[in-house]
Amino acid sequence: MTKKQLITLVTFSLVISALAHGFFLYQWSEGHYMVGPNDGLSQMVPFKQMLYEQFTGGDFFYSYQFGLGGDVYSQLAYYFSVNLFFYLTVAVVFLLETFSVISEPDVLFWAQSAVFLSVIRMSFVIISTTFVFRYFTSKLVPSFVGAVFFATAAKYFQHVTYWEFFGDAFLWLPLLILGAEKVIRENRPGWLIAATAVSFFDNFYFAYINGFFIVIYILLRWLLPLRKKEMPKFSQIKVYIIAVLLGFCIGAAGFVPAVRSFLQNVRPPYTDEIPLIESTTNILYDSLYLMVPALFVLMLVLRPLYKNKNFRFFAVLGLIIIVLHYIPYAASFFNGLSAPQHRYEYLAAFAIGGAIASGLPELRHIKGKKLLTGGAFTVVLYVLFLLTDHGLAWSDEWALLFLTWAGFTVLAALATTRYGKKGFFFLIIGTITFQLLSMNMYQWDKLYTGGEVYKSSKDYITSEDYRGKEQRELIERTMKDAGFSRISWMADGRYNTPLIQDFYGTSAYSSILNGNLLNYYYHDLEIDMKKESVSRYAGFGDRANLHSLWQGDYFMYEKDSVKNVPYGFKPASESDNYIIYKNTNSLPFVQTSGTIYSEEDLEESHPLAREAAMIDGMVIEGADSTASSPPVRNNYIESTEITASGATYSNDTLHVKEKEGGIDLTLPDSVMNSDAEDVYVSFYLLNNDEEAPWFALYVNDFRTSRKSEDSIYKTGVNDITIRVPKEKEISIRMRKGEYTLKDIGVYAEDYQKLEKAAEKEKVGNVEIDDNHITIDSLDMEEKGYLSIPVPYEEGWAVKVDGEKRETVQANYAMTGTAVKPGDEMVEFTYRPPYFNLLIILSIVSAAISIGWLLIRRRKI
């Protein structure tokens, strides 16, 4: 390729990419951004802001703002923490900020920049894919056209708008294909090593998808060879094994921590029945996942094109993925054998682009009669797809656009046989124009309107529902000298509000979270988060003991919705619309105790008893118990009167007959006359309807919700514990339906242990610097354990007075270590497990790869 051709390619790629984003570029000027209103604003934008601040501050591993604290390098590897395009973005943005071209980035900046980053990414995709397709066809213009159809596929816009990092799959797939082809044709594995390394490092999820696709690709290449002289299959296999192994080892520093984090994550297996075949959406007109262009449809029905080996190969490959589109098991397989998710259709887009790049040069050599016959078949297909789609009418915009596109494609293809090169370029320009029109219409109809992306606006982002000035000023004023105390607050139900508004919170939302914390919430303490859902945790169910244990010393409310304030929390500060309560029973950051309970001793205990054990002493995994006996909490259910309201209840079955109903628990006088402040109600609850819908659950003023049976986000946890202020009557209410309601327990809490613990003097002086925590002046008087309110993860290492000691899992999910009299200084340091070893492995593997390639070059 000449320098002039390269400049032309880059220029046209940028122009096409900008035109493809035309709708969102216009909406940017109107204050609406290319960011999904749910995961986009709740995850993509705040994660980028947090990681940018950490990376530019020199901290790559740990954040105390991520929920209750977490390894962002590993847990956010699915998102941006090992994302190479994001690394490039951070470098450019940092330079712009350093030279005062832009102000300090915030969440609004990342929302505003999304469309421009997407334009740049798509340009890269078009350029790289053009080179890859040209490797097959040796024709520059057809290769560019094929690359355009791949890069501007509907799946790209859906991915980038809702889950921006998904768009990087379009970057690395062509390089993997080129790597495989270089082995097959030239016996040169360098590209394959590099592409494999990038794929493994950048995102383990798409490395999985692309890995299986490459296997399918190679097997099909063996069945449909493209050249007479290709490497013998056995020789290919040997090279593949070595190249992939080297590439894996180079990329292991990103891949291994990500997979470790994924494996320790807690998420119930998908158990719903998966149908064999399912008609999803109309792939010729308005599919959200896969829209097949008319040019590819026409080419498929032109038999002479199949004489071209490249076209035949890509056409068959494309048809395979299109068929898989209708098989939910394929969507489940490519989603890690979990719930069917149509995230792999970009593979079809690549095959379609390859077929177009290969078939275009041959198209003008087909006789007019055969083109006319193929065109008639194409039009008939479009008519049939329209007639069988009851959601479309002839007058719909989608129907008119794609019928016109199909007709134009046929006529333009016929023109190529008569007008030669002029007709050929008329076909190219026209079909690209239709592709760009359809994708801009897709952005408007499927994403902006249908996907409610219109909600992602400057007005919303700067409002009190997202990053409100009043909220931030009140939090900053109240917690100015609060150290690492945490505040429970979520704006508009967004779990990552602490990242958005820049404070230490008690909630997090991510596909991958600390499994120890999730088990702590789901099973160990049965903390109700006021909304059932996987991949998130929030607050402590208004339970005072847990707030104190985790430094959850503040709670913010809107003034008109103050309910169920945890015991011991008193008004501390307020603004016009918000009020913050402060915990009067705050516990020190560092806890030490010689009273030890083993988790085994508390295995049959109620969560409230486990709370007592953590307040009175410490629960240590695998330790020998030094306490005389585990705490006991009386269950008052035998003396509690149970009556149905708007329902019938017998034999553990609750049948709610009215619009809303349930049971009432009348507490005995022994509870009402006691010093108890709160009542904890525990029960097992399951909606018996096979198609159980979402429903709200009320326990007095405490409101929570339960997912529908078909939701892929249900936790599968049906043991519930809810705290409410002590009242004579406790009502449990839910919507009409039949439920299994059993194992009801009623427990009382007077908080005497908490108030006594809160009187203890502070232990040691604490300094926290990125992934390093130092505690000095410890002055231990007895042998026991020390714990800090930092989630336990395998990467924590500890030294006591310079001596390495074992890190232990304390209080089910905290980080701790053994201590003894005379200990003065404790240092905790976090680094992803095996990280140093993985870095060495990557460097050594890169060196071996270079050496191997140099040796091979001399031999070939």
Buried (B, 14 or more C-beta within 10 A) or exposed (E): EEEEEEEBBBEBBBEBBBBBBBBBBBBBEEBBBBBBBBBBBBBBBBBBBBBBBBBBEEBBBBBBBBBBBBBBBBBBBBBBBBBBBBBBBBEEBBEEBEEEEEEEBBBBBBBBBBBBBBBBBBBBBBBBBBBBBBBBBEBBBBBBBBBBBBBBBBBBBBBBBBBBBBBBBBBBBBBBBBBBBBBBBEBBBBBBBBBBBBBBBBBBBBBBBBBBBBEBBBEBBEEBEBEEEBBEEEEBEEBBEBBBBBBBBBBBBBBBBBBBBBEBBBBBEBEEEEEEEEEBBBBBBBBBBBBBBBBBBBBBBBEBBBEBBBBBBBBBBBBBBBEBBBBBBBBBBBBBEBBBBBBBBBBBBBBBBBBBBBBBBBBBEBEBEBBBBBBEBBBEBBEEBBEEBEEBEEEBEBBEBBBEBBBBBBBBBBBBBEBEEEBBBBBBEBBBEBBBBBBBBBBBBBBBEEBEBBBBBBEBBBBBBBBBEEBBEBBEEBBEEBEBBBBBBBBBEBBBBBBBBBBBBBBBBBBBBBBBBBBBBBBBBBBBBBBBBBBBBBBBBBBBBBBBBBBBBBBBBEEEEEEBBBBBBEEBBBBEBBBBBBBBBBBBBBBBBBBBBBBEBBEEBBBBBBBBBBBBBBBBBEBEBBBEEBBEBBBBBEBBEBEBBBBEBEEEBBBBEEEBBBBBBEBBEEBBEBEBBBBBBBBBBBBEEEEBBBBEBBBBEBBBBBBBBEBBBBBEBBEBBBBBBBEEEBBBBBBBBBBBBBBBBBBBBBBEBBBEBBEEEEBBEBEBEBBBBBBBEBEBEEEBBBBBBBBBBBBBBBBBEEEEBEBBBBBBBBBBBBBEEEBEBBBBBBBBBBBEEBEEBBEEBBEBBEEBBEEBEEEE
